[in-house]
Amino acid sequence: MTDGTSSRQDQILKLLLDSRQGLSLDEIAAALNISRNAVKQHIVGLENSDLIKKDAFKITGGRPSRNYVLTEKGINRFPKQYAWFCNLILAELKAEMGEEAFRRYMARLGAKFAETLMPQFNGREPAERITALIETMQTLGYHAIEDQNNSLPTIQAFNCVYHDLAQQYPELCEFDRALISALLDRPIEQIRCMACNDCSCQFLIKHK
């Protein structure tokens, strides 16, 4: 967890994670056995990175002291384990629904997600939709580009955002296909898939 922070700043973040009600400069200094001024310097860096923020004043019998707490960005710096939970849900869904119904369900999810993004695509020409799709996929983490080396326009994605899950549940690819097709308002064909050990996922954009 040292990306962009020093080891001392990491220690401060961990202290605040364990003390969600917040800690004062003096409390942090005492916990780390460093000076109050040293803590203040680290606090400034963490505030500038939007990892912590000032909270309410703390009344301790003496003068009020300002508490510091983690921001949402600070909380999200700590590891999260979502994969096992997603795997549990997907396994139950597939077992209860059956393979074909599960496949259709993932396609519906992709189409529904596309509806939330559609205002960015409505009224655009086909080429503009492709550009907007690339930007959207980049935001979602797909690391996508338009590959113009084929007879038909092709979207190429170099990162599968749920690669391990897709290897176990290839039906997840229906989500991508439905999403891309809906946003482009064109039929598409997936000709490469990283979950099948290809180097990228590739989607041919067909004519209407």
C-alpha positions as CSV (number, residue, x, y, z in Angstrom):
1,M,0.0,0.0,0.0
2,T,3.0,2.3,-0.6
3,D,1.9,3.7,-4.0
4,G,2.3,7.5,-3.7
5,T,2.8,7.4,0.1
6,S,5.8,6.9,2.4
7,S,5.9,4.0,4.9
8,R,5.2,6.5,7.7
9,Q,2.1,7.8,5.9
10,D,1.0,4.2,5.4
11,Q,1.3,3.7,9.2
12,I,-0.9,6.8,9.7
13,L,-3.5,5.4,7.3
14,K,-3.5,2.1,9.1
15,L,-4.0,3.8,12.5
16,L,-6.9,5.8,11.1
17,L,-8.4,2.6,9.6
18,D,-8.4,1.1,13.1
19,S,-9.8,4.2,14.7
20,R,-12.7,5.2,12.4
21,Q,-13.8,7.8,14.9
22,G,-10.6,9.7,14.0
23,L,-7.4,10.6,15.8
24,S,-5.7,13.9,16.7
25,L,-2.2,14.9,15.8
26,D,-1.1,14.2,19.4
27,E,-2.7,10.7,19.4
28,I,-1.0,9.8,16.1
29,A,2.4,11.2,17.3
30,A,2.1,9.1,20.5
31,A,1.1,5.9,18.7
32,L,4.0,6.3,16.2
33,N,6.5,7.7,18.8
34,I,7.4,10.6,16.5
35,S,7.1,14.4,17.0
36,R,3.9,16.3,16.5
37,N,5.5,18.4,13.8
38,A,6.6,15.3,11.9
39,V,3.0,14.0,12.0
40,K,1.7,17.3,10.7
41,Q,4.0,17.2,7.7
42,H,2.7,13.7,6.8
43,I,-0.9,14.8,7.4
44,V,-0.5,17.6,4.9
45,G,0.7,15.2,2.3
46,L,-2.2,12.8,3.0
47,E,-4.7,15.6,2.8
48,N,-3.3,16.8,-0.5
49,S,-3.7,13.3,-1.8
50,D,-7.3,13.3,-0.6
51,L,-6.7,10.2,1.6
52,I,-7.6,11.8,4.8
53,K,-9.7,14.8,5.9
54,K,-10.4,16.9,9.0
55,D,-13.3,15.8,11.1
56,A,-15.0,17.2,14.2
57,F,-13.1,18.8,17.0
58,K,-12.4,16.5,19.9
59,I,-13.0,17.8,23.5
60,T,-10.6,16.2,26.0
61,G,-10.8,18.5,29.0
62,G,-8.1,20.8,27.7
63,R,-8.1,22.7,24.4
64,P,-10.2,21.2,21.6
65,S,-8.2,19.1,19.1
66,R,-9.0,18.4,15.5
67,N,-9.5,14.8,14.5
68,Y,-8.4,13.3,11.2
69,V,-10.3,10.5,9.5
70,L,-10.0,8.5,6.3
71,T,-11.8,9.6,3.2
72,E,-13.5,7.1,0.9
73,K,-10.4,7.2,-1.3
74,G,-8.3,6.5,1.8
75,I,-10.5,3.5,2.8
76,N,-10.3,2.1,-0.7
77,R,-6.5,2.1,-0.6
78,F,-6.7,-1.0,1.6
79,P,-7.1,-4.4,-0.2
80,K,-10.7,-5.6,-1.0
81,Q,-11.5,-9.2,-1.7
82,Y,-14.5,-9.3,-4.1
83,A,-13.6,-12.2,-6.3
84,W,-14.6,-15.0,-3.9
85,F,-17.9,-13.4,-3.2
86,C,-18.6,-12.8,-6.9
87,N,-17.7,-16.4,-7.6
88,L,-20.1,-17.6,-4.9
89,I,-23.0,-15.5,-6.4
90,L,-22.3,-16.6,-10.0
91,A,-22.0,-20.2,-9.0
92,E,-25.4,-20.1,-7.3
93,L,-27.1,-18.2,-10.1
94,K,-25.8,-20.6,-12.7
95,A,-26.8,-23.6,-10.7
96,E,-30.4,-22.3,-10.1
97,M,-31.0,-20.8,-13.6
98,G,-29.2,-23.3,-15.8
99,E,-26.5,-22.5,-18.3
100,E,-28.7,-21.0,-21.1
101,A,-30.8,-18.9,-18.8
102,F,-27.7,-17.7,-17.1
103,R,-26.3,-16.7,-20.5
104,R,-29.4,-14.7,-21.3
105,Y,-29.3,-13.1,-17.9
106,M,-25.8,-11.8,-18.5
107,A,-26.8,-10.4,-21.8
108,R,-29.8,-8.6,-20.2
109,L,-27.4,-7.1,-17.6
110,G,-25.2,-5.8,-20.4
111,A,-28.2,-4.3,-22.2
112,K,-29.5,-2.7,-19.0
113,F,-26.1,-1.2,-18.2
114,A,-26.0,0.2,-21.7
115,E,-29.2,2.0,-21.0
116,T,-27.6,4.0,-18.3
117,L,-24.8,5.1,-20.7
118,M,-27.0,5.8,-23.7
119,P,-27.3,9.6,-23.3
120,Q,-23.7,9.8,-24.2
121,F,-24.4,7.9,-27.5
122,N,-27.8,9.1,-28.7
123,G,-27.7,11.2,-31.8
124,R,-24.1,10.4,-32.7
125,E,-22.9,9.0,-36.0
126,P,-21.5,5.5,-36.1
127,A,-17.8,6.6,-36.1
128,E,-18.6,9.0,-33.1
129,R,-20.2,6.1,-31.3
130,I,-17.1,4.0,-31.7
131,T,-15.0,6.8,-30.3
132,A,-17.4,7.3,-27.3
133,L,-17.4,3.5,-26.7
134,I,-13.5,3.4,-26.6
135,E,-13.6,6.3,-24.1
136,T,-16.2,4.5,-22.0
137,M,-14.3,1.2,-22.0
138,Q,-11.1,2.9,-21.0
139,T,-13.0,4.4,-18.0
140,L,-14.2,0.9,-17.1
141,G,-10.7,-0.5,-17.3
142,Y,-10.8,-2.5,-20.5
143,H,-7.8,-0.7,-22.1
144,A,-9.6,-0.7,-25.4
145,I,-8.6,0.7,-28.9
146,E,-10.1,0.7,-32.3
147,D,-8.3,-1.8,-34.6
148,Q,-8.6,-0.6,-38.2
149,N,-6.6,-3.5,-39.7
150,N,-9.7,-5.5,-40.5
151,S,-12.3,-5.2,-43.2
152,L,-14.8,-4.2,-40.6
153,P,-14.2,-1.8,-37.7
154,T,-13.0,-3.7,-34.7
155,I,-12.8,-3.0,-31.0
156,Q,-9.8,-4.6,-29.3
157,A,-9.6,-4.8,-25.5
158,F,-6.3,-5.8,-23.8
159,N,-7.7,-6.1,-20.3
160,C,-10.6,-8.4,-19.2
161,V,-12.0,-6.7,-16.2
162,Y,-13.2,-10.0,-14.8
163,H,-10.6,-12.4,-16.3
164,D,-10.5,-15.1,-13.6
165,L,-14.3,-15.2,-13.3
166,A,-14.8,-15.3,-17.1
167,Q,-12.5,-18.3,-17.3
168,Q,-14.9,-20.1,-14.9
169,Y,-18.0,-18.6,-16.3
170,P,-17.7,-17.8,-20.1
171,E,-21.3,-16.6,-20.0
172,L,-19.9,-13.4,-18.6
173,C,-18.7,-12.5,-22.1
174,E,-22.4,-12.0,-23.0
175,F,-22.4,-8.9,-20.8
176,D,-19.6,-7.3,-23.0
177,R,-21.2,-8.3,-26.2
178,A,-24.6,-7.0,-25.3
179,L,-23.1,-3.8,-23.9
180,I,-21.0,-3.0,-27.0
181,S,-23.8,-3.9,-29.4
182,A,-26.4,-1.8,-27.6
183,L,-24.1,1.3,-27.4
184,L,-23.0,1.1,-31.0
185,D,-26.6,0.2,-32.2
186,R,-24.9,-2.5,-34.4
187,P,-24.6,-6.2,-34.3
188,I,-21.1,-7.4,-33.2
189,E,-19.2,-10.6,-33.4
190,Q,-16.5,-11.5,-30.8
191,I,-13.6,-13.1,-32.6
192,R,-11.0,-13.2,-29.8
193,C,-11.4,-13.8,-26.1
194,M,-8.8,-13.5,-23.4
195,A,-10.7,-16.0,-21.2
196,C,-10.0,-18.5,-24.0
197,N,-6.2,-17.7,-23.9
198,D,-6.2,-15.1,-26.7
199,C,-4.0,-12.1,-26.3
200,S,-7.0,-9.7,-26.4
201,C,-10.7,-9.6,-26.8
202,Q,-11.8,-8.5,-30.3
203,F,-15.2,-7.5,-31.4
204,L,-16.1,-7.0,-35.1
205,I,-18.7,-4.3,-35.7
206,K,-21.1,-5.4,-38.4
207,H,-23.4,-3.5,-40.6
208,K,-27.0,-3.2,-39.6
